[in-house]
Amino acid sequence: MSERRAVSRSAVPVSLPAAPAAARFIMADTEPTTPQPEAPPPSPIATELAKIRAAQSDAILQVEEQPERGMFWITLRSRALVPVATLLRDDAALDYKMLCDMFAVDRPEIEQRFQLMYNLYSVTRNRRLFLRVRAAAGEAVPTLSGVYPNANWAEREVADLFGVEFAGHPDPRRIMMPDDWEGHPLRKDYPIVGKRPVLLYNDVKDIL
């Protein structure tokens, strides 16, 4: 008798509640979602770029950034050099009060063979920014000596050794080579052996 009751209890079917139709539909049709790529972080020089473009919309030709090294380059149209440098110097939010250096690179294989680099620095923001201007042979570039006085001698050196002209420069005399020297020694097409012997002076009075 006890066995029959035990068997009858085990034979009773157990029914489980069915999942709602909506739930079954979602489970069947849901696919794994692909994670969306994160948006790139904003440029560290976004403020500089926005202010330059607001002042002169067509001033910027190219922007290069290496944030991990703290290096940023802005290539400008030649005519925009002075107003952009003045903006970077005088705007309190930018504060590029220092011109650390100015130099040139010669690439004679391209039409605008000279690349002029202006190394600006903001002490209050600990930020370095390079302005780049390109010029062809015989093409004058506006002088920055009125914005950064120390550009005077730096531009004279570039003019002397590369032959780049700076429009409006207050003192365009040669600063490295003798006044009657032919050519510009740092041009890539300058003869390696030079054109004449170099005379060394023993006293600074000899060259004044």
C-alpha positions as CSV (number, residue, x, y, z in Angstrom):
1,M,0.0,0.0,0.0
2,S,2.8,2.4,0.9
3,E,4.6,1.5,-2.3
4,R,1.5,2.3,-4.5
5,R,1.2,5.7,-2.8
6,A,4.9,6.4,-3.4
7,V,4.6,5.4,-7.0
8,S,1.5,7.4,-7.6
9,R,3.1,10.5,-6.0
10,S,6.2,10.1,-8.3
11,A,4.0,9.8,-11.4
12,V,2.2,13.1,-10.8
13,P,3.5,15.5,-13.5
14,V,5.1,18.8,-12.3
15,S,4.3,21.8,-14.4
16,L,6.5,24.9,-14.4
17,P,5.2,28.4,-15.2
18,A,5.8,29.3,-18.8
19,A,7.9,32.4,-19.7
20,P,5.7,35.2,-21.0
21,A,5.6,35.6,-24.8
22,A,7.3,38.9,-24.7
23,A,10.2,37.5,-22.7
24,R,10.6,34.6,-25.1
25,F,10.7,37.0,-28.0
26,I,13.4,39.2,-26.5
27,M,15.5,36.2,-25.5
28,A,15.4,34.8,-29.1
29,D,16.1,38.0,-30.9
30,T,18.6,39.8,-28.7
31,E,22.2,39.8,-30.2
32,P,25.4,40.6,-28.4
33,T,26.1,44.3,-28.6
34,T,29.5,45.5,-30.0
35,P,31.2,48.0,-27.7
36,Q,31.4,51.4,-29.4
37,P,34.8,52.9,-29.7
38,E,35.5,55.8,-27.3
39,A,35.6,59.3,-28.7
40,P,39.1,60.7,-29.1
41,P,40.1,63.1,-26.3
42,P,40.0,66.8,-27.2
43,S,43.1,68.4,-28.6
44,P,45.3,70.0,-25.9
45,I,45.6,73.0,-28.2
46,A,41.9,73.2,-29.0
47,T,41.7,76.7,-27.4
48,E,44.6,77.9,-29.6
49,L,43.1,76.6,-32.7
50,A,39.6,77.9,-32.0
51,K,40.9,81.4,-31.2
52,I,43.1,81.5,-34.3
53,R,40.3,80.4,-36.6
54,A,37.9,82.9,-35.0
55,A,40.4,85.7,-35.8
56,Q,41.4,84.4,-39.3
57,S,39.4,81.6,-40.6
58,D,41.9,80.6,-43.4
59,A,45.1,81.2,-41.5
60,I,45.8,77.5,-40.6
61,L,47.1,75.2,-43.3
62,Q,48.0,72.1,-41.2
63,V,48.1,70.9,-37.6
64,E,50.3,68.2,-36.2
65,E,50.2,66.9,-32.7
66,Q,52.2,64.6,-30.5
67,P,50.5,65.1,-27.1
68,E,52.5,62.4,-25.4
69,R,55.7,64.5,-26.1
70,G,54.0,67.8,-25.6
71,M,54.8,68.8,-29.2
72,F,52.4,70.7,-31.4
73,W,52.9,72.3,-34.8
74,I,50.6,74.8,-36.6
75,T,51.4,75.6,-40.2
76,L,50.3,79.1,-41.2
77,R,49.9,81.1,-44.3
78,S,52.8,83.6,-44.4
79,R,50.5,86.6,-44.3
80,A,48.9,85.3,-41.1
81,L,52.2,85.0,-39.1
82,V,52.3,88.4,-37.5
83,P,48.6,88.6,-36.4
84,V,48.5,85.0,-35.2
85,A,51.8,85.5,-33.2
86,T,50.4,88.7,-31.7
87,L,47.2,86.9,-30.7
88,L,49.1,84.1,-29.1
89,R,51.2,86.6,-27.1
90,D,48.5,89.0,-26.0
91,D,45.5,86.7,-25.3
92,A,45.5,86.0,-21.5
93,A,44.1,82.5,-22.0
94,L,47.1,81.6,-24.3
95,D,49.9,83.7,-22.9
96,Y,52.8,82.7,-25.3
97,K,55.0,85.5,-24.1
98,M,58.3,83.9,-25.0
99,L,59.9,83.2,-28.4
100,C,62.5,80.6,-27.4
101,D,64.0,80.0,-30.8
102,M,63.5,80.5,-34.5
103,F,65.2,78.4,-37.2
104,A,64.9,77.1,-40.7
105,V,65.0,73.9,-42.7
106,D,65.9,73.7,-46.4
107,R,64.2,71.1,-48.6
108,P,65.2,72.1,-52.2
109,E,63.2,69.2,-53.8
110,I,59.9,71.1,-53.2
111,E,58.8,74.5,-54.4
112,Q,58.4,76.1,-51.0
113,R,61.8,74.8,-50.0
114,F,62.2,76.8,-46.7
115,Q,60.3,75.9,-43.6
116,L,60.6,78.5,-40.9
117,M,59.9,77.3,-37.3
118,Y,59.0,79.6,-34.4
119,N,59.3,78.0,-31.0
120,L,56.8,79.7,-28.7
121,Y,56.4,79.0,-25.0
122,S,53.9,79.9,-22.3
123,V,55.5,80.0,-18.9
124,T,52.2,80.3,-17.0
125,R,50.7,77.3,-18.8
126,N,53.9,75.3,-19.3
127,R,52.9,74.8,-23.0
128,R,55.2,74.8,-26.1
129,L,53.9,75.5,-29.5
130,F,55.6,75.7,-32.9
131,L,54.5,77.9,-35.7
132,R,55.6,76.9,-39.1
133,V,55.7,79.0,-42.3
134,R,56.8,77.8,-45.7
135,A,58.5,80.0,-48.3
136,A,60.0,79.6,-51.8
137,A,63.3,81.0,-52.8
138,G,63.1,84.8,-53.2
139,E,59.8,84.9,-51.3
140,A,59.8,87.3,-48.4
141,V,58.3,86.4,-45.0
142,P,56.9,89.0,-42.6
143,T,59.3,89.8,-39.7
144,L,58.3,88.9,-36.2
145,S,60.8,91.4,-34.7
146,G,57.9,93.8,-33.8
147,V,56.1,91.0,-31.8
148,Y,59.1,89.3,-30.2
149,P,62.2,91.6,-30.2
150,N,64.6,88.6,-30.0
151,A,63.4,87.5,-33.4
152,N,65.6,90.3,-34.8
153,W,68.9,88.4,-34.5
154,A,67.3,85.0,-35.2
155,E,65.9,86.2,-38.5
156,R,69.2,87.8,-39.4
157,E,70.9,84.5,-38.9
158,V,68.3,82.6,-41.0
159,A,68.6,85.3,-43.7
160,D,72.4,85.1,-43.7
161,L,72.7,81.3,-43.7
162,F,69.6,80.4,-45.8
163,G,69.0,83.5,-47.9
164,V,65.4,84.0,-46.7
165,E,64.2,87.6,-46.8
166,F,62.1,89.1,-44.0
167,A,59.9,91.9,-45.0
168,G,60.0,94.9,-42.7
169,H,63.1,93.8,-40.8
170,P,64.7,96.8,-39.2
171,D,68.3,95.6,-39.7
172,P,68.8,93.0,-42.5
173,R,72.6,93.0,-42.4
174,R,74.5,89.7,-42.4
175,I,75.2,88.6,-38.9
176,M,77.3,85.4,-39.3
177,M,79.2,85.7,-42.6
178,P,81.2,88.6,-44.0
179,D,79.2,91.2,-45.9
180,D,80.8,90.3,-49.2
181,W,80.3,86.5,-48.8
182,E,78.7,84.8,-51.8
183,G,75.9,82.4,-51.2
184,H,74.2,81.0,-48.0
185,P,76.2,78.2,-46.4
186,L,73.2,76.3,-44.9
187,R,71.4,75.8,-48.1
188,K,71.4,72.2,-49.2
189,D,72.8,73.1,-52.7
190,Y,75.7,75.1,-51.3
191,P,79.1,73.6,-52.2
192,I,80.5,71.4,-49.5
193,V,84.0,72.7,-49.9
194,G,82.9,76.3,-49.8
195,K,83.7,79.1,-52.2
196,R,86.6,80.7,-50.5
197,P,88.8,80.4,-47.4
198,V,87.3,81.5,-44.1
199,L,89.1,84.4,-42.4
200,L,89.2,84.2,-38.6
201,Y,89.4,87.4,-36.5
202,N,91.4,87.7,-33.3
203,D,89.7,90.8,-32.0
204,V,86.0,91.7,-32.1
205,K,87.1,95.3,-33.1
206,D,88.1,93.9,-36.4
207,I,84.5,93.2,-37.4
208,L,82.8,96.2,-35.9
